[in-house]
Amino acid sequence: MTKHIAFDKRNNERGEISGGIVKKHIYFISFIACFLLLVSCSQQKTEWRGTVEEKDGVTIVKNPKDPMYTENVFSLEEELSIGEADGPEEYMFSRLSNLTVDDRGYIYALDVNEKHIKVYNDEGKYVRTIGRAGQGPGDILGSRNVCITAQNEVMVPDSLNNRLTFFSLEGKFIRNIKTTPLVLSETKIDSNGDIIGLAIVREEENPRHELKKFNADLKYLCSFDSSPLQNPRNLNPFMGGLIWDIDKNDRVVCGYPITYEIKIFDPEGNIIKKIEKDYKPLEITKEDIKRFEGMPPGIELSIPKYYPPFRDFIIDDECRIFVLTYEKVPDGDERYYDVFDKEGKYIAKIPLGLRTQLIKKDKLYAIEEDNDGYHCIKRYKVTWNY
């Protein structure tokens, strides 16, 4: 009996010691969890260090060089890949220039060489081909972009046929809208069916690209912004024209990258906001300059010391603006995008491929190519951590 009691006592002592150790472990783990939570919260609650002011009815958002969040803000997980170098014709591409996605997740990919649009469902299965090369009804001759309108139509601006061509989502030709005598490029349709596109204005004193809006009958409604036409004999290959897009509220977002300024206009053409960002200019590399050597006779290059502050942007369905810069990721081919939230605050700096096309419903769609130059479509799941 004594030994049994002694055995129980030892077990009790061991239990107390073990319980103490477990409690210490629990306290330690709880401390670490709380610490990590505090660190996480402190990152999530990082203060924006810009300013907002009102001037003549325009909201001006001024951003610092550094974003609000610097780590673990944005991540991608590949979900889908469409395209084969050698396989069924339905999954082979010649030269993809643009793609868009409808509300079902169906992908519409424009092949500029083949002059048609291949459609894939949300699982990447081939559905149909829309259009063909030619000048007849429903034919495509010279287009670089495709869009889905709010009226659930597929619209292809065709500069060589001087028209906008409309198809149903099922691929049936609906109508053409002739754009002559206008010369419009990068044309898009807003939710009211109005047409927005860059027009060339050849005024002697102010030759320019001007972003204009027209109704469905091509009656002029308003203008948004403009950029000068380059002198074709004194060319700066790093400076393009006006960059623009439309957000889900029909606001027009414009930028001409001589400065880091993005303008936002309401649907009537009134400027309502300017987004500015401080940045460090990047010197143009000799490697990039070499790409433009050997220009035709009569054309001189006018190359500045620094790259423009940005080269393009896209807008997602949450009205975030992804601004493509010239800054390369170290030891990689990707470049950095500056991301601004719907209020215009600089929230993140993320690396993405140059041919990112759109971000919709937390899915990123991109046109990519392998080492042999074969094109494919990639879809990634997007995760935000802020």
C-alpha positions in Angstrom: 0.0 0.0 0.0 2.8 2.4 0.9 4.5 1.7 -2.5 1.2 2.3 -4.2 0.7 5.6 -2.4 4.3 6.6 -3.2 3.7 5.7 -6.9 0.6 7.9 -6.9 2.5 10.8 -5.3 5.2 10.6 -7.9 2.6 10.6 -10.6 1.0 13.6 -9.1 4.3 15.4 -8.9 5.0 14.5 -12.5 1.5 15.6 -13.5 2.1 18.9 -11.8 5.4 19.4 -13.5 4.0 18.3 -16.8 1.0 20.5 -16.4 3.3 23.4 -15.5 5.3 22.8 -18.7 2.2 22.6 -20.8 0.9 25.8 -19.3 4.2 27.5 -20.0 4.0 26.2 -23.6 0.5 27.5 -23.9 1.5 30.9 -22.5 4.5 31.0 -24.8 2.4 30.1 -27.9 -0.3 32.6 -26.9 2.4 35.2 -26.5 3.8 34.5 -29.9 0.4 34.4 -31.5 -0.5 37.8 -29.9 2.9 39.2 -31.0 2.3 38.1 -34.6 -1.2 39.4 -34.5 0.1 42.8 -33.3 2.8 42.8 -36.0 0.2 41.9 -38.6 -2.2 44.5 -37.3 0.5 47.1 -37.2 1.3 46.3 -40.9 -2.4 46.4 -41.8 -2.9 49.7 -40.0 0.1 51.4 -41.7 -0.7 55.1 -42.1 -0.8 56.6 -45.5 1.6 59.5 -45.7 0.1 61.5 -48.6 -2.2 64.4 -48.7 -5.6 65.2 -50.1 -6.7 68.7 -51.0 -9.5 70.4 -53.0 -8.7 72.9 -55.6 -11.3 74.5 -58.0 -13.6 71.5 -57.4 -10.9 68.9 -58.1 -9.7 66.5 -55.5 -5.9 66.3 -55.7 -4.3 63.2 -54.1 -0.6 63.5 -53.6 1.3 60.3 -52.8 4.8 59.7 -51.4 7.4 57.5 -53.1 6.8 54.5 -50.9 3.5 52.6 -50.7 1.4 52.0 -47.6 2.1 48.3 -47.5 5.5 46.7 -48.4 5.1 42.9 -47.7 2.6 40.1 -48.3 0.0 42.4 -49.8 -0.6 40.6 -53.1 -0.1 37.0 -54.1 -0.9 35.0 -57.2 -1.7 31.3 -57.7 -1.9 29.9 -61.2 -5.3 28.3 -61.9 -5.5 27.9 -65.7 -3.3 27.8 -68.8 -4.6 27.8 -72.3 -2.3 27.4 -75.3 -0.1 24.7 -76.9 2.9 25.0 -79.1 2.0 21.8 -80.9 -1.5 20.5 -80.5 -5.1 20.9 -81.5 -5.7 24.0 -83.6 -8.3 25.3 -81.2 -5.6 25.7 -78.5 -2.9 27.2 -80.7 -2.3 30.9 -81.2 -0.4 32.9 -83.8 -0.1 36.3 -82.1 -2.3 37.3 -79.2 -2.7 41.0 -78.7 -5.6 41.4 -76.3 -8.2 39.5 -74.3 -11.3 40.2 -72.3 -13.6 38.2 -70.0 -17.4 38.2 -69.6 -19.4 37.9 -66.4 -19.4 34.1 -66.8 -15.6 33.9 -66.8 -15.5 33.1 -70.5 -12.3 34.3 -72.1 -12.3 36.1 -75.5 -8.7 36.2 -77.0 -7.9 38.3 -80.1 -5.3 36.9 -82.5 -4.2 39.8 -84.7 -2.4 37.5 -87.2 -5.4 35.2 -87.7 -7.9 38.1 -87.4 -10.3 36.3 -85.2 -11.3 35.8 -81.6 -11.2 32.4 -79.8 -13.5 31.9 -76.9 -12.9 29.6 -73.9 -15.1 28.8 -71.0 -14.1 29.3 -67.4 -12.5 25.9 -67.3 -10.3 26.7 -70.4 -12.3 24.5 -72.8 -12.6 25.8 -76.4 -16.1 27.1 -77.2 -16.0 28.9 -80.6 -14.2 31.2 -82.9 -15.7 34.6 -83.7 -14.8 36.5 -86.9 -12.5 35.9 -89.8 -10.1 37.9 -92.1 -11.9 40.1 -94.6 -13.9 43.2 -95.3 -17.4 41.7 -95.3 -20.0 41.8 -92.5 -18.5 40.2 -89.4 -15.0 40.1 -90.9 -12.0 41.6 -89.2 -9.0 43.3 -90.9 -7.1 45.4 -88.4 -7.9 45.3 -84.7 -5.7 45.3 -81.6 -8.3 45.1 -78.9 -11.7 43.5 -78.0 -14.1 44.4 -75.3 -17.4 43.1 -73.8 -20.0 45.9 -73.6 -22.5 46.5 -70.8 -25.1 45.3 -73.3 -23.3 41.9 -73.4 -22.0 42.3 -76.9 -18.5 41.6 -78.2 -17.1 44.8 -79.8 -14.1 44.9 -82.1 -12.7 48.2 -83.3 -11.4 47.7 -86.8 -9.1 50.5 -87.9 -8.4 49.1 -91.4 -12.1 48.6 -92.1 -12.9 52.0 -90.4 -15.7 50.6 -88.3 -16.7 49.0 -85.0 -18.0 45.5 -85.4 -20.4 44.0 -82.9 -21.1 40.3 -82.2 -23.3 38.5 -79.7 -21.6 36.5 -77.0 -22.5 33.4 -79.0 -20.6 34.8 -82.0 -23.4 36.0 -84.2 -22.7 39.1 -86.2 -25.0 42.0 -85.1 -24.0 45.2 -86.8 -21.2 47.6 -87.9 -20.8 51.2 -87.0 -18.7 53.1 -89.6 -16.2 55.4 -88.0 -15.2 57.4 -91.1 -14.3 60.3 -91.4 -13.2 59.8 -87.8 -10.0 57.9 -87.1 -10.4 56.3 -83.7 -8.1 54.0 -81.9 -8.3 51.9 -78.7 -12.1 52.4 -78.8 -14.3 51.3 -75.9 -18.0 51.4 -75.1 -19.4 52.7 -71.7 -22.5 51.3 -69.9 -24.8 53.7 -71.9 -23.5 52.5 -75.2 -21.5 55.6 -75.9 -18.3 55.3 -77.8 -15.0 56.6 -76.4 -11.8 56.6 -78.5 -8.6 58.4 -79.3 -9.1 60.7 -82.4 -6.3 62.3 -84.3 -6.7 66.1 -84.6 -4.4 67.5 -87.2 -4.5 71.2 -86.3 -1.5 73.0 -87.5 -0.8 74.8 -84.2 -1.8 71.8 -82.0 -1.7 68.4 -83.7 -2.8 65.9 -81.1 -4.5 62.8 -80.0 -7.7 63.7 -78.3 -9.9 61.3 -76.2 -13.5 61.9 -77.3 -16.9 60.6 -76.5 -19.7 60.0 -79.1 -23.2 58.5 -79.0 -24.1 55.4 -81.0 -24.8 57.6 -84.0 -21.3 59.1 -83.7 -22.6 62.4 -82.5 -19.9 64.2 -80.6 -20.6 64.5 -76.8 -17.5 65.7 -75.0 -13.7 65.4 -74.8 -11.6 64.3 -71.9 -7.8 64.8 -72.4 -5.2 65.0 -75.1 -1.6 64.4 -75.9 0.6 65.9 -78.6 1.3 64.0 -81.8 5.0 63.2 -82.1 7.1 64.6 -85.0 7.6 61.4 -87.1 11.0 62.7 -88.2 12.2 63.4 -84.6 11.0 60.4 -82.7 11.1 59.7 -79.0 10.4 55.9 -78.9 9.8 55.9 -75.2 7.0 58.4 -75.2 3.7 57.2 -76.5 0.4 58.9 -76.5 -2.4 59.3 -74.0 -3.0 56.3 -71.8 -6.6 55.7 -70.7 -9.2 53.3 -69.5 -12.8 53.3 -68.2 -13.8 52.1 -64.7 -17.0 50.4 -63.7 -18.7 53.7 -62.9 -18.0 55.1 -66.4 -15.4 57.4 -65.1 -12.5 57.9 -67.6 -9.0 57.6 -66.3 -6.2 59.3 -68.3 -2.5 59.8 -68.1 0.1 61.3 -70.3 3.4 60.3 -68.7 5.5 63.4 -68.9 4.7 63.7 -65.2 3.4 61.1 -62.7 -0.2 62.4 -62.8 -3.4 60.5 -63.5 -6.6 62.3 -64.1 -10.1 61.0 -63.5 -13.1 62.5 -65.4 -16.8 62.0 -64.8 -18.9 60.7 -67.7 -19.7 64.3 -68.8 -16.0 65.1 -69.3 -15.4 67.1 -66.1 -12.2 66.4 -64.3 -13.0 65.4 -60.7 -9.7 64.0 -59.4 -5.9 64.1 -59.9 -3.6 61.4 -58.5 0.0 62.4 -58.2 3.0 60.4 -57.0 6.5 61.3 -56.1 9.1 59.1 -57.8 12.7 58.7 -58.6 13.4 59.0 -62.3 15.2 55.9 -63.9 17.9 56.4 -66.5 17.3 54.8 -69.9 19.7 51.9 -70.3 22.0 51.4 -73.3 20.4 48.0 -73.9 17.0 49.6 -74.5 18.5 52.3 -76.7 20.1 49.7 -78.9 16.7 48.2 -79.7 15.9 51.4 -81.7 19.1 51.6 -83.7 18.9 51.4 -87.5 15.9 53.6 -88.0 14.9 54.3 -91.7 16.5 57.3 -93.4 15.0 60.6 -92.6 14.0 59.6 -89.0 16.1 60.8 -86.1 15.8 59.5 -82.6 15.3 62.0 -79.8 16.1 60.0 -76.7 15.9 61.7 -73.2 18.0 60.7 -70.3 15.2 59.2 -68.2 12.3 56.9 -68.8 8.8 58.3 -68.5 7.3 57.8 -65.0 5.0 55.1 -66.3 4.1 53.3 -69.5 0.6 51.9 -69.1 -2.2 51.1 -66.6 -5.2 48.9 -66.1 -8.2 49.2 -63.7 -9.7 46.3 -61.9 -13.4 45.9 -60.9 -12.8 47.4 -57.5 -11.5 50.6 -59.2 -7.9 50.0 -58.2 -5.4 51.4 -60.7 -2.4 49.3 -61.6 0.2 51.5 -63.1 3.0 49.8 -65.1 6.4 51.4 -64.5 9.8 51.0 -66.2 11.4 49.6 -63.0 12.5 46.0 -63.4 12.4 43.3 -60.8 16.0 42.4 -59.8 17.2 39.3 -61.8 13.9 39.0 -63.6 11.9 40.0 -66.6 8.9 41.4 -64.7 8.4 45.1 -64.0 6.8 46.8 -61.0 3.2 48.0 -60.9 2.2 50.8 -58.6 -1.2 50.1 -57.2 -3.6 52.8 -56.1 -6.9 52.1 -54.3 -10.2 53.6 -55.3 -9.5 56.7 -53.4 -6.2 57.3 -55.2 -3.9 56.3 -52.4 -0.7 54.4 -53.2 -1.1 51.1 -51.5 1.4 48.6 -53.0 4.2 48.0 -55.4 4.0 44.6 -57.0 5.9 42.7 -59.7 3.8 41.5 -62.7 4.4 40.4 -66.2 4.3 43.1 -68.9 1.3 41.6 -70.7 -1.1 41.6 -67.8 -4.5 42.2 -69.4 -7.1 42.6 -66.7 -8.1 41.8 -63.1 -11.7 40.8 -62.5 -13.4 39.0 -59.6 -10.0 38.4 -58.0 -8.7 36.7 -61.1 -5.7 38.0 -63.1 -5.6 37.3 -66.8 -2.4 37.6 -68.8 -0.9 36.8 -72.2 2.4 35.0 -71.7 5.0 33.5 -74.1 7.6 30.7 -73.7 11.2 30.8 -74.7 10.3 30.0 -78.3 7.8 32.8 -78.5 4.6 30.7 -78.3 1.7 32.5 -76.8 -0.6 31.2 -74.0 -3.2 32.6 -71.7 -2.8 32.3 -68.0 -5.3 32.9 -65.2 -4.3 33.4 -61.6 -6.2 33.6 -58.4 -5.5 36.9 -56.7 -5.2 37.2 -52.9 -5.1 40.6 -51.1 -3.7 40.9 -47.6 -4.6 44.4 -46.4 
